Amino acid sequence: MEHLSKEEIDELRELLLGVRENLLARAGAFVQESAGYATDSGDRQDAGALEAGRAAIARLAAHDRHRLREVEAALRRLADGTYGVCEETEDPIPVGRLRLEPTARYTVEAQEDLEAEEAAARQGDDGEAGAY
């Protein structure tokens, strides 16, 4: 974190806290919205629409829970002094990247390398599956 000034750290902390606050507010809205769905819809079309709405809320809520875990982890890294340091290379993550993605755990280069490795592994898995 030595590459970040106190002002930048404070700015990024406020950004993370704002994201966390928004996610928690959305979680409350999801609960209220899903509670408003009637259990007896009347006909099949209404029941299908209600179920689609519930599924959409569930997907959004799952995404937000994952995002909230990322924000909480970034706040922990801020507290322990490891924030803004690439977990793969230990290089500093540029403040511009952190402003755009305050939960970033990798430099752009390291992220690209990891994604390429994952893609290659998936491709290899697909090739192996076809060999049997």
DRENPA-3360 file (N, C-alpha, C; in nm, 2 decimals, always signed):
BEGIN
1 = MEHLSKEE = +0.08/-0.12/+0.00/+0.00/+0.00/+0.00/+0.09/+0.13/+0.00 ~ +0.22/+0.11/+0.00/+0.30/+0.22/+0.01/+0.29/+0.31/-0.11 ~ +0.24/+0.26/-0.22/+0.23/+0.34/-0.35/+0.11/+0.43/-0.34 ~ +0.02/+0.41/-0.24/-0.10/+0.49/-0.23/-0.08/+0.60/-0.12 ~ -0.12/+0.72/-0.15/-0.11/+0.83/-0.05/-0.23/+0.81/+0.05 ~ -0.22/+0.88/+0.16/-0.32/+0.87/+0.27/-0.45/+0.92/+0.21 ~ -0.45/+1.02/+0.12/-0.57/+1.08/+0.06/-0.63/+0.97/-0.03 ~ -0.55/+0.90/-0.11/-0.60/+0.80/-0.20/-0.66/+0.69/-0.12;
9 = IDELRELL = -0.59/+0.64/-0.01/-0.65/+0.54/+0.07/-0.78/+0.58/+0.13 ~ -0.79/+0.70/+0.18/-0.92/+0.75/+0.23/-1.03/+0.75/+0.13 ~ -0.99/+0.80/+0.01/-1.09/+0.81/-0.11/-1.14/+0.67/-0.14 ~ -1.05/+0.57/-0.15/-1.08/+0.43/-0.19/-1.16/+0.37/-0.08 ~ -1.13/+0.40/+0.05/-1.21/+0.34/+0.16/-1.35/+0.39/+0.15 ~ -1.37/+0.52/+0.13/-1.50/+0.58/+0.12/-1.58/+0.52/+0.00 ~ -1.51/+0.50/-0.11/-1.57/+0.44/-0.23/-1.62/+0.30/-0.19 ~ -1.54/+0.22/-0.13/-1.58/+0.08/-0.08/-1.70/+0.09/+0.01;
17 = LGVRENLL = -1.69/+0.18/+0.11/-1.80/+0.19/+0.20/-1.93/+0.23/+0.13 ~ -1.92/+0.32/+0.03/-2.04/+0.35/-0.04/-2.10/+0.24/-0.12 ~ -2.01/+0.16/-0.18/-2.05/+0.04/-0.26/-2.12/-0.06/-0.16 ~ -2.06/-0.08/-0.04/-2.12/-0.17/+0.06/-2.26/-0.12/+0.10 ~ -2.27/+0.01/+0.13/-2.40/+0.07/+0.17/-2.50/+0.05/+0.06 ~ -2.47/+0.07/-0.07/-2.56/+0.05/-0.18/-2.61/-0.10/-0.19 ~ -2.51/-0.19/-0.17/-2.54/-0.33/-0.18/-2.64/-0.37/-0.07 ~ -2.61/-0.32/+0.05/-2.70/-0.35/+0.17/-2.84/-0.30/+0.15;
25 = ARAGAFVQ = -2.85/-0.18/+0.09/-2.98/-0.11/+0.07/-3.05/-0.20/-0.04 ~ -2.98/-0.24/-0.14/-3.05/-0.33/-0.24/-3.09/-0.46/-0.18 ~ -3.02/-0.51/-0.09/-3.06/-0.64/-0.03/-3.19/-0.62/+0.04 ~ -3.20/-0.51/+0.11/-3.33/-0.48/+0.18/-3.44/-0.46/+0.08 ~ -3.42/-0.40/-0.03/-3.52/-0.38/-0.13/-3.56/-0.52/-0.19 ~ -3.46/-0.61/-0.21/-3.49/-0.74/-0.26/-3.59/-0.82/-0.17 ~ -3.56/-0.81/-0.04/-3.64/-0.87/+0.06/-3.78/-0.82/+0.06 ~ -3.79/-0.69/+0.05/-3.93/-0.63/+0.05/-4.00/-0.66/-0.08;
33 = ESAGYATD = -3.93/-0.66/-0.19/-4.00/-0.69/-0.32/-4.04/-0.84/-0.33 ~ -3.95/-0.93/-0.28/-3.99/-1.07/-0.29/-4.10/-1.10/-0.19 ~ -4.11/-1.03/-0.08/-4.22/-1.05/+0.02/-4.35/-1.01/-0.04 ~ -4.34/-0.92/-0.14/-4.47/-0.87/-0.20/-4.53/-0.96/-0.30 ~ -4.46/-1.07/-0.34/-4.51/-1.16/-0.44/-4.62/-1.24/-0.37 ~ -4.73/-1.25/-0.44/-4.85/-1.33/-0.39/-4.82/-1.48/-0.41 ~ -4.86/-1.56/-0.32/-4.84/-1.71/-0.34/-4.94/-1.77/-0.43 ~ -5.06/-1.71/-0.44/-5.17/-1.76/-0.53/-5.18/-1.65/-0.64;
41 = SGDRQDAG = -5.14/-1.69/-0.76/-5.14/-1.59/-0.87/-5.27/-1.59/-0.95 ~ -5.34/-1.69/-0.95/-5.47/-1.69/-1.02/-5.46/-1.78/-1.15 ~ -5.37/-1.76/-1.23/-5.36/-1.84/-1.35/-5.22/-1.87/-1.39 ~ -5.20/-1.96/-1.49/-5.06/-2.00/-1.52/-4.97/-1.89/-1.57 ~ -5.03/-1.80/-1.65/-4.94/-1.69/-1.70/-4.90/-1.60/-1.59 ~ -4.98/-1.57/-1.50/-4.94/-1.49/-1.38/-4.84/-1.56/-1.30 ~ -4.86/-1.69/-1.28/-4.77/-1.77/-1.20/-4.63/-1.78/-1.26 ~ -4.63/-1.79/-1.40/-4.50/-1.79/-1.47/-4.43/-1.66/-1.46;
49 = ALEAGRAA = -4.51/-1.55/-1.47/-4.45/-1.42/-1.45/-4.39/-1.39/-1.31 ~ -4.47/-1.44/-1.21/-4.42/-1.43/-1.08/-4.29/-1.51/-1.05 ~ -4.29/-1.63/-1.10/-4.17/-1.71/-1.09/-4.05/-1.65/-1.16 ~ -4.07/-1.60/-1.28/-3.96/-1.53/-1.35/-3.91/-1.41/-1.27 ~ -4.00/-1.34/-1.20/-3.96/-1.22/-1.12/-3.88/-1.27/-1.00 ~ -3.93/-1.38/-0.94/-3.85/-1.43/-0.82/-3.71/-1.48/-0.86 ~ -3.71/-1.54/-0.98/-3.58/-1.59/-1.02/-3.48/-1.48/-1.05 ~ -3.53/-1.37/-1.11/-3.45/-1.26/-1.14/-3.40/-1.19/-1.01;
57 = IARLAAHD = -3.48/-1.18/-0.92/-3.44/-1.13/-0.79/-3.34/-1.22/-0.72 ~ -3.36/-1.35/-0.73/-3.26/-1.44/-0.67/-3.12/-1.43/-0.74 ~ -3.12/-1.41/-0.87/-2.99/-1.40/-0.94/-2.92/-1.27/-0.90 ~ -3.00/-1.16/-0.90/-2.94/-1.03/-0.86/-2.89/-1.03/-0.71 ~ -2.97/-1.10/-0.63/-2.93/-1.11/-0.49/-2.80/-1.19/-0.47 ~ -2.79/-1.30/-0.55/-2.67/-1.38/-0.54/-2.55/-1.30/-0.59 ~ -2.57/-1.23/-0.70/-2.46/-1.14/-0.75/-2.42/-1.04/-0.65 ~ -2.52/-0.98/-0.59/-2.49/-0.87/-0.48/-2.42/-0.93/-0.36;
65 = RHRLREVE = -2.46/-1.06/-0.32/-2.39/-1.12/-0.21/-2.24/-1.15/-0.24 ~ -2.22/-1.19/-0.36/-2.08/-1.21/-0.41/-2.00/-1.08/-0.41 ~ -2.06/-0.98/-0.46/-2.00/-0.85/-0.47/-1.97/-0.79/-0.32 ~ -2.07/-0.81/-0.23/-2.05/-0.77/-0.09/-1.93/-0.84/-0.03 ~ -1.92/-0.97/-0.06/-1.80/-1.04/+0.00/-1.67/-0.98/-0.05 ~ -1.67/-0.94/-0.18/-1.55/-0.88/-0.24/-1.52/-0.75/-0.17 ~ -1.62/-0.67/-0.15/-1.61/-0.54/-0.08/-1.55/-0.56/+0.06 ~ -1.61/-0.65/+0.13/-1.57/-0.68/+0.27/-1.42/-0.73/+0.27;
73 = AALRRLAD = -1.38/-0.81/+0.17/-1.25/-0.86/+0.16/-1.15/-0.74/+0.14 ~ -1.19/-0.65/+0.05/-1.11/-0.53/+0.02/-1.09/-0.44/+0.14 ~ -1.20/-0.43/+0.22/-1.19/-0.35/+0.34/-1.10/-0.41/+0.44 ~ -1.10/-0.55/+0.45/-1.00/-0.62/+0.54/-0.86/-0.60/+0.49 ~ -0.84/-0.60/+0.36/-0.70/-0.57/+0.30/-0.66/-0.43/+0.34 ~ -0.75/-0.34/+0.33/-0.72/-0.20/+0.37/-0.67/-0.20/+0.52 ~ -0.74/-0.27/+0.60/-0.71/-0.27/+0.74/-0.58/-0.34/+0.77 ~ -0.55/-0.44/+0.70/-0.42/-0.52/+0.73/-0.30/-0.47/+0.64;
81 = GTYGVCEE = -0.32/-0.37/+0.56/-0.21/-0.31/+0.48/-0.18/-0.38/+0.35 ~ -0.26/-0.47/+0.31/-0.23/-0.54/+0.18/-0.31/-0.49/+0.06 ~ -0.39/-0.39/+0.09/-0.48/-0.34/-0.02/-0.39/-0.28/-0.13 ~ -0.44/-0.30/-0.25/-0.37/-0.23/-0.36/-0.24/-0.30/-0.41 ~ -0.22/-0.42/-0.36/-0.10/-0.50/-0.39/-0.15/-0.63/-0.46 ~ -0.10/-0.66/-0.58/-0.14/-0.77/-0.66/-0.12/-0.90/-0.58 ~ -0.22/-0.98/-0.57/-0.21/-1.11/-0.50/-0.13/-1.21/-0.58 ~ -0.11/-1.19/-0.71/-0.03/-1.28/-0.79/+0.11/-1.24/-0.80;
89 = TEDPIPVG = +0.14/-1.11/-0.83/+0.28/-1.07/-0.85/+0.34/-0.98/-0.74 ~ +0.25/-0.94/-0.65/+0.29/-0.85/-0.54/+0.33/-0.71/-0.59 ~ +0.30/-0.68/-0.72/+0.32/-0.55/-0.78/+0.21/-0.46/-0.73 ~ +0.24/-0.33/-0.72/+0.13/-0.23/-0.68/+0.02/-0.23/-0.79 ~ -0.10/-0.22/-0.75/-0.21/-0.20/-0.84/-0.23/-0.05/-0.86 ~ -0.23/+0.00/-0.98/-0.24/+0.15/-1.00/-0.37/+0.20/-0.94 ~ -0.36/+0.32/-0.88/-0.47/+0.38/-0.82/-0.59/+0.40/-0.92 ~ -0.56/+0.43/-1.05/-0.66/+0.44/-1.15/-0.75/+0.31/-1.16;
97 = RLRLEPTA = -0.68/+0.20/-1.15/-0.75/+0.07/-1.16/-0.84/+0.05/-1.03 ~ -0.78/+0.09/-0.92/-0.86/+0.08/-0.79/-0.98/+0.17/-0.79 ~ -0.96/+0.29/-0.85/-1.08/+0.38/-0.86/-1.19/+0.32/-0.94 ~ -1.15/+0.25/-1.05/-1.25/+0.19/-1.14/-1.31/+0.06/-1.08 ~ -1.22/-0.01/-1.01/-1.26/-0.14/-0.95/-1.20/-0.15/-0.82 ~ -1.26/-0.09/-0.71/-1.20/-0.08/-0.58/-1.17/-0.22/-0.51 ~ -1.24/-0.32/-0.57/-1.21/-0.46/-0.51/-1.10/-0.53/-0.58 ~ -1.04/-0.47/-0.68/-0.94/-0.54/-0.76/-0.83/-0.60/-0.67;
105 = RYTVEAQE = -0.80/-0.73/-0.71/-0.70/-0.80/-0.64/-0.57/-0.83/-0.72 ~ -0.58/-0.79/-0.85/-0.47/-0.82/-0.94/-0.45/-0.70/-1.03 ~ -0.32/-0.68/-1.08/-0.29/-0.58/-1.18/-0.37/-0.63/-1.31 ~ -0.38/-0.54/-1.40/-0.45/-0.58/-1.53/-0.37/-0.70/-1.59 ~ -0.24/-0.69/-1.60/-0.16/-0.79/-1.66/-0.18/-0.93/-1.59 ~ -0.17/-0.93/-1.46/-0.19/-1.05/-1.39/-0.33/-1.11/-1.40 ~ -0.43/-1.02/-1.41/-0.57/-1.06/-1.43/-0.59/-1.13/-1.57 ~ -0.53/-1.06/-1.67/-0.53/-1.12/-1.80/-0.46/-1.26/-1.81;
113 = DLEAEEAA = -0.35/-1.27/-1.74/-0.28/-1.40/-1.74/-0.37/-1.51/-1.67 ~ -0.43/-1.47/-1.56/-0.51/-1.57/-1.49/-0.63/-1.61/-1.58 ~ -0.69/-1.51/-1.64/-0.81/-1.54/-1.73/-0.77/-1.63/-1.85 ~ -0.65/-1.61/-1.90/-0.60/-1.69/-2.01/-0.57/-1.83/-1.96 ~ -0.52/-1.85/-1.84/-0.49/-1.98/-1.79/-0.62/-2.05/-1.76 ~ -0.72/-1.98/-1.71/-0.85/-2.04/-1.69/-0.92/-2.09/-1.82 ~ -0.91/-2.00/-1.92/-0.96/-2.04/-2.05/-0.89/-2.16/-2.11 ~ -0.76/-2.16/-2.10/-0.68/-2.28/-2.15/-0.72/-2.40/-2.07;
121 = ARQGDDGE = -0.74/-2.39/-1.94/-0.78/-2.51/-1.86/-0.92/-2.56/-1.90 ~ -1.01/-2.46/-1.93/-1.15/-2.50/-1.97/-1.14/-2.57/-2.11 ~ -1.06/-2.52/-2.20/-1.04/-2.57/-2.33/-0.98/-2.71/-2.32 ~ -0.88/-2.73/-2.23/-0.82/-2.86/-2.21/-0.92/-2.96/-2.15 ~ -1.01/-2.91/-2.06/-1.11/-3.00/-2.00/-1.21/-3.05/-2.11 ~ -1.24/-2.96/-2.20/-1.33/-2.99/-2.31/-1.27/-3.09/-2.40 ~ -1.14/-3.08/-2.43/-1.07/-3.17/-2.52/-1.06/-3.31/-2.45 ~ -1.04/-3.31/-2.32/-1.02/-3.44/-2.25/-1.16/-3.51/-2.25;
129 = AGAY = -1.26/-3.44/-2.23/-1.39/-3.50/-2.22/-1.43/-3.57/-2.35 ~ -1.39/-3.51/-2.46/-1.42/-3.57/-2.59/-1.34/-3.69/-2.62 ~ -1.23/-3.72/-2.55/-1.14/-3.83/-2.58/-1.19/-3.96/-2.53 ~ -1.29/-3.96/-2.44/-1.34/-4.08/-2.38/-1.44/-4.15/-2.46;
% end
